[in-house]
Amino acid sequence: MKKIFSNKRNRYLIMASVFIGCLCSSLSCTKLDETVYSSITAGSFFKTREEVIANYIRPFSHIVGSYEYRIWHLNTLTTDETSMPYKDGTPPADGGDQIVGLHWHTWTKDDSEIKNTFDALYRGVGYTNATIENMEGVDFDKLRVGLDKQSVLAELKIYRAWYYFMIMDMFGNIPIVEKVGEPLYPPTSERKDVFAYVEKQILDNMDKLADKGAPNTYGHVTKAAAWALLAKLYLNAEIYTGKLTANGLQPGTARWDDCIKYCDKVLNYTGGGGYQLDANWNDPFKIKNELSKENIFVVVYDTTYATEMRWNYKNLHPEHQKTYGFGFAPVNRAMTHNNFYKLFGNTDKRQQQWLVGPQFAADGVTPLKCLTGAQKGKPLVLDPLFVNAPGDTATMLTAKEFHGARNIKYELQKGSKISQMSNDAPVFRLADIYLMKAEALMRKNGGAANAEAVNMVNTVRARCFSTTDPLAKYTTSTLTLDELLNERAREFAWEGWRRNDLIRFNKFTSGTWWDKKPSEAWRIVFPIPSVSISINPNLKQNPGY
């Protein structure tokens, strides 16, 4: 057990599920209403410190089942970064048609992948709303909770704003709800109004948050995390304040100076020692990455109490069980496209995150074997460029089991007996602050890099190259916006930001990769699920759907 509320975090997670499960209930995300499972009310609850803390933790426990699975799927499998193809023409055991549709940009308003993510995000809003309501009448001093009530409420409001940021980013025009079940059928707000709501919630509450290093803040929203969220919000302001139409986006108002302002607040922050880039590019993704000096805000995972971090299971080939001594066989679902893999040069240390070429057992000598198709029984050679054997072809429907590089950015636990990982998932880290500021500076300058922007990017790249490598540093002439997008791909691969980046660079729907063709411009947002609209008549469908 680890990490949040010292070593008590997981005990409080268990308590949260017991104490709060019947009280908060599940927020129905089709009509955004409350389903009541018990007559227990807040008035008969929250009589002890433990009950209050359990209530406080509940929204943070919900995200662990949504972030790496639901949210990551929509933000990554729709891009040039990653896909989950059929292998040797065989659909995966859990189907796969909708996963293929994410890659091809052919998803529909009836897809469960879309609905489940929409529901999960609004359920997170619901749990947070319920927690805020429950907290408002609690006397923290009387119960000796040991936390500042105003700081807790401020954090929960910004945490809710983060949920709304994600829903706005993925679904565009959406309802804003602050009370469980009120109104019963909430109206749709325009995206620009959701942007303004998220901005105000952060600005109104960020000064009440704890500093880094204060007790019980790991995995929680601190001042620096709020600033990072604001910087990301302002970086995309032109998108979020624009108008969605059937022909695409009519851009809104850029906020580059505001983005720079809040990047600088993080960069100049000294609370708790401030933040520093970790010495190694992959330190933020270690098993014990709570020790990272770089991670600003993370989703906390644990192999027992906060599960669903499963890159080891999803990504690797079944034969890799022999390499890492796993007590389970991975399912060989996710792999990286050839065009994305080509972005990584051989002298870039970040290239080490890819498993490619001949694969061996733990002894480093015994070859792993292919298990299906014409190559069955032959050595497993992971082919990042899809040209492994003469005559082989690779599409989402015909890829072979050995096609595609496999990502091992998150440190693997050798000998693990379960398909769960304890690595926390970084949401905001200092490297992103550097690159966001660089981009804002360039966009203010008509897309051209100045010395400060170059310095921002080179500071992050320095740990990825030998000091004598001529490729280590950009110049004002070599750092173009397109190259900055490529650098963001290298630095933030598999971290869930690729869709957001491609949209901002106008390459999400127009781009082509592997067997994906250009798609309709209105697909920069996902549809509001048709089931949700059938229940809440005040929901409005996004253009094009």
N, C-alpha and C positions, 0 to 999 in steps of 0.2 A: 504494500500500500504506500501511496506517495503523494506528494506534490501540493495539493490545495488544502488549506486549513491544516498545514503541517501534515502529520501522518494520520490525521483524523478524517481526511477528505472522503475516503471510501466508506467509512462508518456512517458519515452524514448522508452519503448517497443512498445507502441502504435505508436509513431512517426516512429519507425523503420519500422513497417509493412506498414505504409503509404508512407514514403519517399523512402524506399529501396526496397520494394517489386517488383517494376517494373524494378529497376536498376540492382539489383544483380541477379534477376530471379532465377529459380530453376535449379540447376545443374543436368542435366540428368545423372543418375547414371548407365545407361546401356552403354553409350559410353563416359561418363564423359565430355560431351559437354555442351555448354551454349544454353539455349532456350531464344530467345530474344522476349520480350513482348512489348517493347517500344523503340522509337528512342531517348529517354532521355539518355544522357551520363553523365559521371562524370564531364565533362567539363562544363556542364550547371547546375551542382548540387553542393552541399557542399559549399554553399556561406555563411552559418551561423554556429554558434557554435552548435545549436540544430541539424542541419542536420548532422554534423560531428559525434556528439555523438550518434545519431540514427544509423548511419552506424556502429559505433564501437560496439554497443549493439547487432546488428542483429545476429551474430553467437551464442551469449549466449542465445538468445530467442529461437533459433531453437532446442537446445538440450532438452528443457523441454518436448517436445512432443515425444522424442525418447528414453530418458534414462530409465524412469520407465517402459515403455511399450516395445519397440523393443529390446533394449540392455539387459534389465533385463530378458525378456522372454528367449532369447537364452542362457544366462549365468546361469539361475536358473532352468528353467523348464526341462533342459537336465540333471539335477543332482539328487542326493538323497535327496535334500532339500525340493523341492516343486513340485507340479503338479496341473493340472486342469482337473480332471477326469470327465467323464460323471457321472451324478447322477441318480441312479435307472435305469441305462441303457438308459437314455434319452440324446441325444446329446444336447449341449447348443445351444442357439438361433443363435449364430454366427458360427455354425458348430462345429469344434473341432478335426477333424481327424488329422490335422497337429500338434495340441497341443499334442495329444496322441503320434504322431510320434516323437516329441521332447523327450518325456519321454522314449520311447522305443528305441531311437536312430535309427529310420527308416526313417528320413527325406531324401528328395531327392533334386536334383538340380532344380526341377521345383516348389518347395514349395513357396508359397507367403510369409510365415513367414520369410524364409531365404531372399528372394528378397527384401522385404520391409525393413528389417534391413540393408542390404547392401546398398540399395538406400538411406536410411535415414542418414547413416554414411557418405557416399560420398557427400550427399547434404550439410551436415555440413562442410565438407572440401571445397565445392564450395562456400558457403557463406563466409567462412573465407578467402579463396583466393580472392574473389571479394572485401572484406573489406580491405585487405592488399593493393591490387592494387589501390583502391580508395583513401586510406589514403596517399599513397606515394607522391602524388602531392599537398597535402593540406598544407597550411601555418598555423600551429596551433597558432603561436604567433599573426599573423595578425587577425585571427578570435577570439582571446582570448578564446580558447577552455578550458584552465585551466588544461590541461593534458600535460605531457611530450610526445612528438611524438615518440621518440626513445623507450621509455618504452611501449607505446601502441603497436607499431609494434613488439617489442620483445615478448610481451604477446600474441599477435595474432599468432605469429609463433609457440610458445610453445603450445597454445591452439590447433592449427592445428596438432601439433605433438601428442597431446593427442588423437585426432580423429584417427590418423594413428596408434597409439598404439592399440586402440580398434579394428580397422579393421584388423591389423596384427594378433592380438591375436585370433580373431574369424575366419578369412579367409585365413591366411597364406600368400601365394604369391599374391601380389596385385600391381596395378599401383600406382605410385607416381606422383601427378599432383600439380603444384604450380601456374599455370595460367589458368584462365577460358577459356576452349575451346582449349588449346594448350598443347600438340598436340591433334588433333581431335580424334585419336584412340591411346591412350597411351599404351605403352607396359607393360607387367607384370614384376615386379621386384621380385627377390627371397626374401624370408622372412628375411634372414640374412642381405640383403641390406636395407630392410625397417627398420630393427632394427638399423642399422648404421645411417640411415637418421634421425630417431627419436632421437637417442642419440646426434647427431651433432646439431640438431635444438635446443635442450634443452641446451647443453653446450655452444653454441654460443650466446645464448640470456638470460640465467638465471640471469646474474649479472646486467642486465638492468632493472629487474623487481622491483616493489615496495615491501616494507617490509609490514609485517602484521601491521595493525593499521593505515596505511596511508589512507588518505581520499579516499573514493570510491573504496575500494578493496574487499569488501565482495562479494563472488561469482565470483571473478576474480582470475587469476593465479598470485600468489605472489611468492617470492623466495622459501619459504618453500614448496609451492605446486609443484614447479618445481623439488625440491630435492626429494619430495615424489614420483613423477612420475619416476624420475631416479632410485630410490631405487626399485620400483616395476619392472621397465624394467630390471634391473640387477638381481633381484631375479629370473626372468624367462629367463635369457640369454641363459642358456643351451638348453631351448626349442626353443627360437626364432632364435638362430643361427644354429640350427640343420637342417637336410635335411628331408623333408617330402617324404615318399615313400609309395607305396601300402602296404607295410608291417608295416607301422607305422613311427616312428621318429628315425632317427639316431642323437643322441644328439650332440650339438655343444659345445661351450666353456663356462664354468661356470665363473661367475663374482661375487663371494661371497664377496671378499674384497671391491669391488666397491659398492655393496649393503650396506655393513656395513658403509662405508665412508659417504654415503648420508643419511643413517638413523641417524648417529651421528650428521650430520649437522643440522637435524631437532631437535634432542633431546637436542642439546647444543645451540639452537637458542635463542636469547634474544630479537630480534626485536619485538617491540610492546608488550613486556612482555612475549614473547615466547608462548609455548603451554603447557598446563597441562591436565592431565586426569581429566575429570569431576568427581565430587564427587559420582554420581550415574551412574550405568551402562547404564541407558536409557536416561540420560540428552542430549546426542547428537541427540536424535530423538524426542524431545519435539516439540510442535507446534511452539514455539518461539525459535527454536534451533539456531538462529543467535546469541544467548547469550552463546552458548557453548564455553568453553575454549579449547576444544579438536579437533573440526572440522577444518581441514586445507584447504580443498577445497570441495565445495558443488555445486550441481545443485539447483538453486533457484526456489522454487515453490510459488505460490500465488493463492488463491481461485478464483481470478477474472482475473488476467492478465498473469499469468504463470501457467496454469492449466495442468492437466493430472497426478497429484499425487492422486491416487484413491485406496489406500489399503482398505479404509473403504467400498468401493463399491464392489471391486473384491473378497474380502477375507471373509467377514462376511455372515452369514445366513440371509435371508430376515426377520426372526423374531427378529434379533438384532436391527431392527428399534425401537422396543419397549424398548430395553435396554438403548440405547443411545439417544433416542428422535430425530432420524434422520427424515428429511423431504423427505426421499427416501428409497427405499427398496434395500439392497445389493443383489448381484446375486449369492453368494455362489459358486464362481468358484475355488479359490485357497485354497489349504490346504497342510499340511506338512505330510510327510511320517512317518510311525511308527518307522522305524529304526533311522531316524534323531531325532525324539522326544526323543528316549531312551538315547541320548547322554547327556541329561540334568538331573542332579541329583536334588533331592528334596530340598537340602540345598543351591543350586546355585540360587542366586537371578535372574539370567537370565532366569530361568524357568518361571518367571512371564510373559514373553512375549507370552505365549501360553494360549489360551482359550480352556479349556477342561472340561469334566464332565457336570453336569446339568446346564442348562442356564436359566436365569430368566429375567423378565422385570426390569424396573428401580427401582421398589420397593424392589427388592431382594427377593421377596416371590412368585410372580406369575410365574409359569413355562412357558417357551416358548414351542411351539409345533412343532412337525414334520409336514410337509406340503404335503408329497408325500409318495407313496409306502405303504408297509404293516404297517409301524409305524405311518402313518398319524393320527394326533390327539393325539398322545402320547407325553409325555414330550421329549423335545429336549435334548439329552445327547451326547455331542461331544465326540467321541471315538478316542483317539489318537493312539490306538493300533489295531484298526479294529476288535474288538471282542465283540462289544456292545451287540448284541442279538444272541441267539442260532441259528445256521444255517446261519447266515449272512456271506457273502463272500465279498471281496473287491478286485477289479482289476480296471484298468483305465476305463473299460467299464461297470463295475457292482457296483461301489462304491455307497454307500447310502448317502443321504443328511447329515447325522450326522457323517460320517467317517472323521477322520483327525483333528488334532489340527489346530486352526486358530491363525494367528500371529497378535499381537497388539503391536509390538515393537515401531512403530510410534504412538505417542500419538494421541488418537481420540478426536475430537472436539464434545463434547456432545451438542445436540440440533442443529447440523449443518443441514441446509436445502438443501444443494447441495452435490453432490458426488464428491467433490474436497477437497483437503487438503492443508494446508499452510506449512506443515513441509518440510524443505529442505532435499534433499537426500545427505548424506555424500558420497563423492567419496574417499577421503583420510582423515583419522583421526589419532590422535596420537597413539591410541591402536594398529593400524596396523603397525606403525613404530616400536614399541616395539617387536611385534611378528615377523615382517620381520627380524629384527636384530637377534633375537633368532634363527630363522631358518637358517640364513646364518652362524652363529657361529656353529651350530650343523652340518651342511653339510660340513663345513671346517674340522670338527673334526670327520669325518667318520660316522656322524649320531648320535653321542653321545653328550649329554648335558654337558656343563661345568657350573661352578658356575654363570658366567655372563649370559648365556642363561637362566638358571633357574630364575635368578633375574628379567630378562626382562619379562618373562611370569607371574611370581608371582606378579609383580607390577601391571599388568592389572587385575589379578584375585582378588586382595586384596579387591576391592570394591564389589565383588560379593558374599562374604562369611563372616560369623561371624569370628571374630578374633580367636575364640577358636575352630573353625571347623577344624578337622584333615585333611579334604579334601581341605583346602584352598591353601595349598602350595605343589608344586612339589619339588622333589629332583632330583639330577643328575641321579638317577637310575629309577625314575618313569617317567621322561620327555623323552619319546622316540619320534621319528619322527611321528609315528602313533598317539601318544597321542597329539602331537602338532597339527596335522591335525584336530583331534577332538576338540581341544581347539579353533582353528580357526573357526570351525563350530559353536561353542557356541557363540563366540564373534561377528562373522560377519554374523550370520543368516539373510537372506533376504536382504543382502546388495549388492548382485550381484557379489561376488568374488568366489563362490563355484566351478564353472566350472574351473576357472583359477587354483584354489588350487588343485582340483582332478587331473588335467592333470599333474601338477608339481610333485605330489606324485604318479603318474602312476596308478591312480585308477579310471580314468574317463571312459574309454572304457572297462576295465577289471572288473570293479565293478558290483555288483548285488545289487539291492535294490527294495523293494516291488515286482512288477511283471516285472521289467526290467532285462534282461539277458545281459551277456557280448556282446559287439558289436565289429565291426571291428576296428582295431588299427588306421586306417586312419581317423576315425571320430573325432580325436582331433581338426580338423578344419572343418568348414562348407564348402559346395561347393560354387564355384562362380556360381551365378544364370545363368541358361541356356539362359534366355532372354538376359542377359547382354552380354554373349559370342556371341549370334547371331547378335548383333548390332556392337560389337567391336571385330573384328577378331584377335586383338593382345592380348586379354585376354586368359589366359591358365587355363584349369580346374585343380583342385587339384587332386592328385592321389587317386584312388579308386572310384571316381565319374564318 
